[in-house]
């Protein structure tokens, strides 16, 4: 769903919700069949207009004024909605004052005067071009490289983790299903990318060995069914795929697997190796796209077929 569509849904809910908190939420939810983005935005706007005391207790009492934080960094695990609201008001007050607005009165009697402003399109929207899109893509890659560099330094400094989802931040865990020092990363839209450049000696046989596993089957609270772990490993040399391996075990049991890929054709060459973890299913709440890596080593030897 695009941002434009989501914005339209929010406006629709605000127009036809008639300042009714529950009705506004219901309209937003039914338009997009989405219970986090659109209804949350509408609830924030209507809740601000009404004030906390005018929201039906059916909605506010069950939460006990408590928010449990699972994934937002630099924020306490437990915080009250009252504290979040207070911080939001403080930030909003500062923004209004800095942009020519005025605040009069005190406490619940405060009045916020916001000067009317003419909408101005963002500069980047006015000048969208292929060059700008390419530059944004390069900036994004650079940002992720810097953010992820410390993770692979702790796992295996020979590799660079250049892409992963931050829905659950990538990390190195001390032990996972019998193996130690395991890299854990969630495959986002572009997958999990591990990269390394190396020179393979001539007159030797070379094999890439990767230790991989997936998430165990867990009970999904939203569906009441098992959420399996499954993903696909792809191996690329200088951008060309040379092999792949499906990481999924029947029955959902976690079994470490160690697929090997022949790099002998690249002997005496300097190559760029890329390991890509790809989500095998886009179905939310049915499949976990979390990838687990115990190792990624290149073995060079004087004889072929190390698995025999």
N, C-alpha and C positions, 0 to 999 in steps of 0.2 A: 504494500500500500504506500503510495507516494505521500510526501509531506503536504502537497496541495490538497489531496483528497482528505487527509486527516484534518487539515485546517477547516475544510468545508463542513465536515461532520461536526466539529466543535461548534462552529457558528450556527449550524442548524439546530443543535441541541440547546444552545443558549437562547435562540430566537423562539423556539416552540416549547421550551421547558417551563416558561412563565414563572421563573424564579422558584420553581419547585425542585428541591434538591433531588429527590428520588426520580421524578419524571425526567429531569435533565440527564441524569446518569443513564436511565433506561434507554432514552433516545440515542445517546452516544454509543451505548453498547450494542444495540440492535442494528445500527447503521453499519458498523464495521465488524461485528461479532468479535470484538476485541476488548478485553476487560482490564488492560493495563494503561495503554496510551491515551486514547480518546476520552473514556470516562474519567480517568484521573485528572486530565486537564480541565474537563468541564466541572468536575467536583471541586477543584481548586478555585476556579473562578466563581462559581455559585456560592461555595462556602465562604469566600472572602466577602462577597456582596451581602450575604445573610448575616454572617457572624456566627461564631461557634455555638452560642446559646440558642440560636434559632434553627439549628440542624436537628432533625428528629432524633431523639435518643436511640431509636432503632438502629441508626447508623453509627453513632459515636460511642455509645456506652459499651458495646461489645468489644471494642478495641482497647478499652481501659487506658486511653491516652498514652499508649505505648507503641513504639516502633522498634522492631528487631532488625538490625542491620546485618546482612549476610555478605554483601559484596562491595559496598562503597568504601574505598580506602580513606584513611585519615579521618574517620568518623567513628564514634564509639559504637560498641555492639548494641547497646540499649540507649534509647533517647525518647523523650516524650514528644508528642505532637505539639504540645504547648511550647516547648523549647524551640522546635523547628519554626513554628509560627512567629515566635518572638524574634528569632534571628532573621527571618524573612522580612519582617516589618522594619527592622533596623537597617537592613541592606536597601530595602525599597525607599525608606526615608532619605538615606544618603544619596541615592540615585536621583530622586525627585529634586532634592536641594541642589545637586550639582548641575542639573539641567534646567534651571530657571523656575522650578516649582516653589511652592510655599506650604508650610505646615503651621497651622494655628491650633490653639487649644491644647489639651493634654489628656492622657488616658484614653478612655473610650470616646471622649468627646473631641478627639482630634479631627481636624478637617484637612484633607490633602488637596491642594489645588495644583493641577497638572496642566501646563500650558499646551494648547493645541499645536500640533506639529504637522507639517505637510509630509506625507509619506515619500521617501526617497529610496529608489531601488539601490541595492548594494552595488558597488562598483564592479564586483566580480560577476554579477548577474548581467550588467550592461555590456560587458566586454568578454563574454564567454567565447573561447576559441579552442582550437585543437592544441595550440601551444600551452594555453593556460591549464587545460585538462592534463596534459602530459607533465607540466611542472607540478601540479597538485599531486599527481601520482608519485612523482619522484620524491616530493617532500614527505608524503605519507610513508614511503618505504624507508626514507632516512630516519623518520621519527620512530618507526617500529624497530629498526636496527639498533638504535641507541637504547631504547627501552628494554629490548630483549637480550642485549649483549651480556648482561650480568647473569642471566639464567644459564646460558650455555657455557659461560666461564666456569660455573660451579658444576656443570654436568660433564662436558668434554670440550676443552678449549680449542680443539682442532676443528670444531664445527661452529657455525653461526646460525642461531635461530633468528630468521628474518621476518617471519610472519606467523601469527597465531591469534586466536580470539581472546579478548580480555573479558568476556562474559564471566569466565572463571580464569583468573590470571595464571599464566604458565608458571611452573615451579619445579624444583627438584625435590622429590620426597625421599626420605631416608630408606624406606623399604616398601615394596609392593609385591605381594604374592610370591615371596621367596627371593626376590632380587633386590639388591641395594643400589642406592643412588640413581633413582629412576626419574627421567624427565616426563612430566605430565603436562599436556597441552591440549586445548580444545580446538578442533578444526572449525574455523570460521568460513565465510564465503570463498576465500582464496586458499583455504586449507592451512595446514601447518607446514612451514618450509624450513628445512635444515640444509645449509650449504657449506661446501668446503672445496678449496682448490688445492690440488696436489700433483706432483710429478711421479709417474709410475716407471720404475726402473725397467730397462730393456732386458730381453732374454729371460723373463720370469713370468710366472702365472699369477694373476691378481684376482682376488675375490672380495667383494663387499659383503660383509655379514652384519645383519641388523637384527637386534633383539626387540620384538614388538609384542604388545598385548593390548587388550581392550578393557572396557569397563564391565564389571559383573552385572548380571541381570538384577535389577532392583525393582521394588514395588513403587509404581508411580502413584502418588496420592491423588493427582488430578483425574486419572482414568481408572484407577483401581486395578490396572494390569501391569505386567512386567515390562520394564524398559530395558531393552537389550543394549549391549555394546557392540559396535561394528564400524569399521572404517577400512579404507584401502590405501596401501602403501604403493607409491609410484617412485621409480628410480630414473633419474635423468642424467645424461652425460652431455655437457655443453648444450643443455636445453632440449635434447632429443631423448624421448623415453625409450629405455632399453628393457624395462621389465616392470611388473607390478605383482602385488600379493594382497589377497583379501584377508583382513585380520578380524575373524569372527569365528567363534566356536559354537558348535551345535549344543543347544541346551543352555547357552549363556555362561558356561563355566569358563573361568579365566585360565588359560594355558599359555605359557610363554612359548613363542615360536621364533625360530632363527633362520629366516630365509636368506639364501645367498645368491649373489648376482655376479656373473662373470665379467670382469673388467680387462681380461687378457688382451682383447683386440686394441686396447688403448696403451699398451706397453710402449715405453719410450716417449710418451706424450704428457704434456701438462693439461689437465682436464679440470672442469668445474663439475663437481658432483652435487646433485640436488635430490634430497629426500622429501617427498611431498605426501602428507597425510590428508586424504580426501574423505569428506563425509559421504557415506554410501546411501544415506536416506535423509530427505528433507522433512520428514514427518516429525513434528514436535511431540514430545511426551512419549514417543515410541522407541526412539533410538538415541543412545548417547554417542556423540561424536568425539569423546575424549580419547586422545591417543596416549599410549605409554611406550617409552623407549628405554631399554636397559643399556643398550650400547649401539654403536655404529662404527665398525672397524674394517679397515682394508688389510687383508692378509696377502703378503707377497711371498712366493715360495718357488722352489726349483722343479716342482712336479705338479701336475694338474689334479683337479677334483679332490679338494681337501676333505670332502664328506665321506670318502671311501676309506 
